[in-house]
């Protein structure tokens, strides 16, 4: 288990996301992971976006379940098919008073893996093709190709400085260096120029914190 400070920070990231969004379990986990899927893009500018990018979706959903079991969050049923989370009175008090929350920080369940699709992206990248060219030729969006590159970096197939110009890579690295503990993607993004994307930040940050 991690220390209480890390556990509480993790819990408060989730509680703050619940307080700012009206979404269900999987969408909330995807938002905290830093997904840029069609469902997440409209809310991706929220300050807590990507707050738990170093955890996988099943693990984040496990944390959400714990907070629900603690009765710090609850589901509001909109109709038979749709519900979203809200803070309970106890959850609101925990946020306002920054109360310590003994969240069980479980080891990641599902490792970031590299499959055939990621390897195909790698082969095309090694041929000198750009991210845009790979996306166009494969009929995929750029964010999907960036996710492939992220997985390749995490698993040691690539270095993050291979996928962007040195100046941009250095800027992101310097931003990461300002944090003692792993920050959210949004916290890093706030220190960088607008043209640097969440996808680029995720790739550099994953490698930077992996080496810590």
C-alpha positions in Angstrom: 0.0 0.0 0.0 1.2 3.5 -0.7 1.5 6.2 2.0 -1.6 8.0 3.4 -0.7 11.3 1.6 -0.7 9.5 -1.8 -3.8 7.6 -1.0 -5.6 10.8 0.0 -4.4 12.8 -3.0 -5.7 10.0 -5.3 -9.1 9.9 -3.5 -9.5 13.7 -3.7 -8.7 13.7 -7.4 -11.6 11.4 -7.9 -13.9 13.3 -5.6 -13.1 16.6 -7.4 -13.8 15.0 -10.7 -17.2 13.8 -9.5 -17.9 17.3 -8.2 -17.1 18.8 -11.6 -18.7 16.2 -13.9 -21.9 14.4 -14.3 -20.7 11.1 -15.7 -20.9 7.4 -14.9 -18.3 5.0 -13.7 -16.5 4.1 -17.0 -16.6 7.7 -18.4 -15.3 9.0 -15.0 -12.4 6.5 -15.1 -11.6 7.3 -18.7 -11.5 11.0 -17.9 -9.2 10.4 -15.0 -7.0 8.2 -17.1 -6.7 11.0 -19.7 -8.7 9.5 -22.5 -9.4 11.7 -25.6 -12.2 9.5 -26.9 -15.2 11.2 -28.6 -17.1 10.9 -25.2 -14.3 12.6 -23.3 -13.2 15.4 -25.6 -16.0 17.9 -24.5 -14.9 17.7 -20.9 -11.1 17.3 -21.4 -10.4 20.9 -20.4 -11.4 20.3 -16.8 -8.5 20.8 -14.4 -8.4 17.2 -13.2 -8.3 15.6 -16.6 -5.7 12.9 -16.7 -5.1 13.0 -13.0 -4.6 9.3 -12.8 -3.0 8.7 -16.1 -0.4 6.3 -14.6 -3.2 3.8 -13.5 -5.2 1.6 -15.8 -9.0 1.8 -16.3 -9.9 -1.3 -14.2 -7.8 0.0 -11.3 -9.4 3.5 -11.4 -12.8 1.9 -11.5 -11.8 -0.1 -8.4 -11.0 3.2 -6.6 -14.3 4.7 -7.6 -16.1 1.6 -6.2 -14.2 2.1 -2.9 -15.4 5.7 -2.6 -18.9 4.6 -3.3 -18.7 1.9 -0.6 -17.4 4.5 1.8 -20.6 6.5 0.9 -18.5 9.5 -0.2 -20.1 9.3 -3.6 -23.4 7.9 -4.9 -25.2 7.4 -8.2 -28.1 9.6 -9.3 -30.4 7.7 -11.6 -31.5 9.9 -14.5 -33.4 7.2 -16.3 -33.3 3.4 -16.4 -30.3 3.4 -18.7 -28.3 6.4 -17.4 -26.9 7.4 -14.0 -24.0 9.6 -12.8 -22.0 10.2 -9.7 -22.5 13.0 -7.2 -20.9 13.7 -3.9 -22.7 12.7 -0.7 -22.8 15.0 2.3 -19.8 13.2 3.7 -18.0 13.4 0.3 -18.6 17.2 0.2 -17.3 17.6 3.7 -14.2 15.5 2.8 -13.5 17.8 -0.2 -14.2 21.1 1.6 -12.2 20.1 4.7 -9.5 18.1 2.9 -10.1 15.1 5.1 -7.7 12.2 4.9 -9.2 9.2 3.1 -7.8 5.7 3.7 -8.2 4.5 0.2 -6.8 1.1 -0.6 -4.3 1.8 -3.4 -4.2 -1.5 -5.3 -1.5 -2.5 -7.6 -2.4 -2.1 -11.3 -4.5 -5.0 -12.5 -3.8 -4.9 -16.2 -0.4 -3.9 -17.5 0.0 -1.7 -20.6 0.6 -4.2 -23.3 1.7 -4.0 -27.0 -0.3 -6.0 -29.5 -0.2 -6.4 -33.3 -1.8 -3.0 -33.9 0.8 -1.2 -31.9 3.6 -3.2 -33.7 2.2 -2.2 -37.0 2.3 1.5 -36.0 5.9 0.9 -34.8 6.9 -0.6 -38.2 5.5 2.3 -40.1 7.1 4.8 -37.7 10.5 3.1 -38.2 10.0 3.5 -41.9 10.1 7.3 -41.3 6.3 8.0 -41.6 4.8 10.8 -39.5 2.0 10.3 -37.0 -0.4 11.9 -39.4 0.7 9.7 -42.3 0.3 6.6 -40.2 -3.1 7.6 -39.0 -4.3 8.4 -42.6 -2.9 5.1 -44.1 -4.4 3.0 -41.3 -7.7 4.8 -41.3 -7.3 5.8 -37.6 -7.3 9.1 -35.7 -4.1 10.7 -34.5 -5.0 10.2 -30.8 -5.2 6.4 -31.4 -1.7 6.5 -33.0 -0.4 8.5 -30.0 -1.9 5.9 -27.7 0.0 3.2 -29.6 3.2 5.2 -29.2 2.5 5.7 -25.5 2.2 1.9 -25.1 5.4 1.4 -27.1 7.2 3.9 -24.9 6.0 2.3 -21.7 7.2 -1.1 -22.9 10.6 0.1 -24.0 10.1 -0.1 -27.8 10.6 3.6 -28.3 11.9 6.6 -26.4 9.6 9.6 -26.1 12.3 11.9 -27.6 11.9 9.9 -30.9 8.4 11.1 -31.5 8.8 14.9 -31.3 11.3 17.6 -31.8 13.9 18.1 -29.1 12.7 21.6 -28.1 9.2 20.3 -27.4 10.4 17.2 -25.6 12.7 19.4 -23.4 9.9 21.7 -22.5 7.7 18.8 -21.3 10.5 17.2 -19.4 11.3 20.5 -17.6 7.6 20.8 -16.6 7.7 17.3 -15.2 10.8 18.2 -13.2 8.8 20.8 -11.2 6.7 18.1 -9.5 8.0 15.8 -6.7 5.1 13.3 -7.1 3.3 12.3 -10.3 1.0 15.1 -11.3 -2.1 15.1 -13.5 -1.8 15.7 -17.2 -3.6 19.0 -16.7 -1.2 20.1 -14.1 1.7 19.6 -16.5 -0.3 21.1 -19.4 -0.8 24.3 -17.3 2.9 25.0 -17.4 3.3 24.5 -21.2 2.4 26.4 -24.4 -1.0 25.7 -25.8 0.4 24.0 -28.9 1.8 21.1 -26.8 -0.8 18.4 -26.7 -2.0 16.1 -23.9 -1.0 13.1 -26.1 2.6 14.4 -26.2 2.6 15.1 -22.5 1.4 11.6 -21.7 4.2 10.0 -23.7 7.0 12.0 -22.1 5.5 11.9 -18.6 5.0 8.1 -18.8 8.7 7.6 -19.5 9.8 10.3 -17.0 7.9 8.8 -14.1 8.7 5.3 -15.1 12.4 6.1 -14.5 11.8 7.6 -11.1 
